[in-house]
Amino acid sequence: MYAVIRTGGKQYRVAEGDVLRIEKVQGDSGAEVKFDEVLMIGGNEAPKVGKPIVSGAKVVGKILRQAKARRVLHFRKEKEGWTRLRGHRQPFTEVKITSISA
């Protein structure tokens, strides 16, 4: 069984046991997180497609860790001879999907 969920402005196709990195959500490591915005559920039988979400469906996951991604550098060099180097590390949450219910 799989589901399509929406979190952090993005959509993810998940199945039980999947580990994925999503935009940061509140919670400590080991805490349970519920995704109520389930857009579609599929599997053995005909898929259920929501309009826009499937009513009564939820996906439950366990937070594995809260961390920051690798540094993304932005380098700018102008013809006048000056340069600027800026960096950014996006925070993320690593989640393991434990159950999908319709």
C-alpha positions in Angstrom: 0.0 0.0 0.0 1.3 3.5 -0.8 0.0 7.0 -0.3 0.7 10.5 -1.7 1.0 13.1 1.0 1.5 16.9 1.0 3.8 18.5 3.6 6.0 21.6 3.5 4.6 22.7 0.1 5.8 19.5 -1.6 4.2 16.1 -2.4 5.7 12.7 -1.6 4.8 9.2 -2.6 5.4 7.0 0.5 5.0 3.4 1.6 5.3 1.7 4.9 9.0 1.5 6.0 10.2 4.4 3.7 12.6 6.9 5.1 12.4 10.4 3.6 13.7 13.9 4.2 11.0 16.6 4.4 10.9 20.2 5.3 11.3 20.8 9.0 8.4 19.9 11.3 8.2 20.4 15.0 9.1 17.5 17.3 12.0 15.7 18.9 13.7 12.5 17.7 11.6 9.5 18.4 8.3 11.5 18.4 5.3 10.5 16.2 4.2 12.8 13.4 0.8 12.5 11.6 0.2 13.6 8.0 -3.5 14.4 7.5 -3.2 15.8 4.0 -3.3 12.5 2.1 -4.0 13.2 -1.6 -4.2 9.6 -2.8 -4.1 6.0 -1.5 -3.2 3.1 -3.8 -2.3 -0.5 -3.5 -3.9 -3.8 -4.2 -7.4 -2.5 -5.0 -8.5 0.6 -7.0 -6.8 3.8 -5.9 -8.7 6.3 -3.8 -8.1 9.9 -5.1 -9.1 12.8 -2.9 -10.8 16.0 -3.9 -8.4 17.5 -2.8 -7.7 15.1 0.2 -8.9 11.6 1.0 -11.3 11.9 4.0 -10.5 9.8 7.0 -7.0 8.8 5.7 -3.8 9.4 7.6 -0.2 8.5 7.4 1.8 8.1 10.6 5.6 8.4 10.8 8.4 8.5 13.4 11.0 11.3 13.5 14.4 9.8 13.2 16.4 13.1 13.3 16.4 16.9 12.9 19.4 18.2 11.0 20.6 20.6 8.4 21.4 19.8 4.8 24.8 20.4 3.2 25.8 24.0 2.7 24.7 25.6 -0.6 27.1 28.3 -1.7 26.2 31.4 -3.7 29.2 33.2 -5.2 28.9 36.5 -7.0 31.7 38.3 -8.8 31.3 41.6 -10.5 33.5 43.3 -13.1 34.4 46.1 -10.7 36.6 43.6 -8.8 34.5 42.7 -5.7 33.2 39.4 -4.7 30.6 38.0 -2.3 30.3 34.5 -1.0 27.1 33.6 0.9 26.0 30.2 2.2 22.8 28.6 3.4 21.9 25.3 5.2 18.3 24.3 4.9 16.9 22.5 8.0 15.1 19.2 7.4 13.4 16.3 9.3 14.1 12.7 8.5 11.0 10.6 9.0 10.3 6.9 8.8 6.7 6.0 7.7 5.2 3.5 10.1 1.6 3.1 9.0 -0.9 4.1 6.3 -4.6 3.9 7.0 -7.6 4.7 4.8 
